[in-house]
C-alpha cells in the first residue's frame, strides 16, 4: 500500500471532507515532516573527551604539550572551570609530528575581582 493509497483511505473515512479538513491534515503532515527532518539535522557531539572545562577533539593525550610546538596546525585556548576555580589551557594538534592529540593543563588560579569595601 503506497502513501497515496493510505491517504486516500484516511480521507474516505471522513464523512464530510472539506477544504478545511484537507488543509488541517496537510498542516499536520507538514509539521510531522518538519519534526522528523529537524531531528535528523541535530548536530553530533564534536568532542572526544572533556578535561575540566576543555572539550577536546581527540581522545589521545599529547605526551608533552610543549614538545608539540612543531605541530603544523596547533590550536590552543584557555577556559575557566568554576568547579576547580582554575584557569586551564586546552591544546589540540591536527597535523604534523603530534597529529591527532589533545591535552589540557592547569595554568593557575583565576584572578579575583577586587571587592568594594563599605565604610560607615
MOBEL-V477573 format. One record per residue. N is the residue number from 0. RES is the residue in one letter. SS is DSSP state (h for helix, s for strand, l for the rest). PHI is phi in whole degrees, -180 to 180 (* if undefined). PSI is psi in radians with two decimals (999 if undefined). Layout:
{{N:RES:SS:PHI:PSI} {N:RES:SS:PHI:PSI}}
//
This chain:
{{0:X:l:*:2.19} {1:X:l:-82:2.94} {2:X:h:-62:-0.69} {3:X:h:-62:-0.73} {4:X:h:-63:-0.70} {5:X:h:-65:-0.71} {6:X:h:-66:-0.72} {7:X:h:-63:-0.71} {8:X:h:-64:-0.73} {9:X:h:-63:-0.74} {10:X:h:-69:-0.55} {11:X:h:-67:-0.49} {12:X:h:-70:-0.45} {13:X:l:-68:2.29} {14:X:l:-71:-0.77} {15:X:l:-122:1.84} {16:X:l:-97:1.85} {17:X:l:-114:3.05} {18:X:h:-63:-0.61} {19:X:h:-64:-0.77} {20:X:h:-64:-0.77} {21:X:h:-61:-0.79} {22:X:h:-64:-0.66} {23:X:h:-64:-0.77} {24:X:h:-68:-0.67} {25:X:h:-65:-0.70} {26:X:h:-65:-0.73} {27:X:h:-65:-0.71} {28:X:h:-65:-0.71} {29:X:h:-64:-0.69} {30:X:h:-65:-0.72} {31:X:h:-64:-0.73} {32:X:h:-65:-0.70} {33:X:h:-64:-0.68} {34:X:h:-66:-0.76} {35:X:h:-64:-0.81} {36:X:h:-66:-0.62} {37:X:h:-64:-0.66} {38:X:h:-69:-0.60} {39:X:h:-72:-0.48} {40:X:l:-90:0.11} {41:X:l:-64:2.35} {42:X:l:-69:2.54} {43:X:l:-85:2.88} {44:X:l:-66:2.28} {45:X:l:-102:0.21} {46:X:l:-134:2.68} {47:X:l:-91:-0.62} {48:X:s:-155:2.85} {49:X:s:-124:2.26} {50:X:s:-121:2.01} {51:X:l:53:-2.00} {52:X:l:-101:0.10} {53:X:s:-92:2.06} {54:X:s:-94:1.87} {55:X:s:-99:2.53} {56:X:l:-78:-0.50} {57:X:l:-117:2.56} {58:X:l:-84:-0.33} {59:X:l:-79:2.23} {60:X:s:-84:2.34} {61:X:l:-66:2.25} {62:X:l:-59:-0.78} {63:X:l:-146:1.86} {64:X:h:-55:-0.57} {65:X:h:-71:-0.49} {66:X:h:-78:-0.18} {67:X:h:-91:0.40} {68:X:h:-65:-0.41} {69:X:h:-80:0.03} {70:X:l:-62:2.24} {71:X:l:-77:-0.44} {72:X:l:-134:1.43} {73:X:s:-107:2.39} {74:X:s:-127:2.20} {75:X:s:-129:2.60} {76:X:s:-154:2.88} {77:X:s:-117:2.69} {78:X:s:-149:2.85} {79:X:s:-112:2.24} {80:X:s:-103:1.92} {81:X:l:-66:-0.42} {82:X:l:-69:-0.77} {83:X:l:-95:-0.19} {84:X:l:58:0.67} {85:X:s:-125:2.67} {86:X:s:-94:2.33} {87:X:s:-116:2.56} {88:X:s:-104:2.20} {89:X:s:-106:2.33} {90:X:s:-131:2.35} {91:X:s:-136:2.45} {92:X:s:-121:2.18} {93:X:l:-101:-0.65} {94:X:l:-139:2.74} {95:X:l:111:-2.75} {96:X:l:-69:-0.52} {97:X:l:-107:0.48} {98:X:l:-57:2.40} {99:X:l:81:0.57} {100:X:s:-130:2.69} {101:X:s:-133:2.68} {102:X:s:-154:2.79} {103:X:s:-144:2.46} {104:X:s:-145:2.66} {105:X:s:-76:2.33} {106:X:s:-99:-0.47} {107:X:s:143:-3.08} {108:X:s:-77:2.42} {109:X:l:-68:2.49} {110:X:l:-65:2.45} {111:X:l:-87:2.55} {112:X:l:-75:2.48} {113:X:l:-68:2.44} {114:X:l:-99:2.55} {115:X:l:-80:2.38} {116:X:l:-104:2.17} {117:X:l:-97:2.23} {118:X:l:-116:2.48} {119:X:l:-71:999}}
//
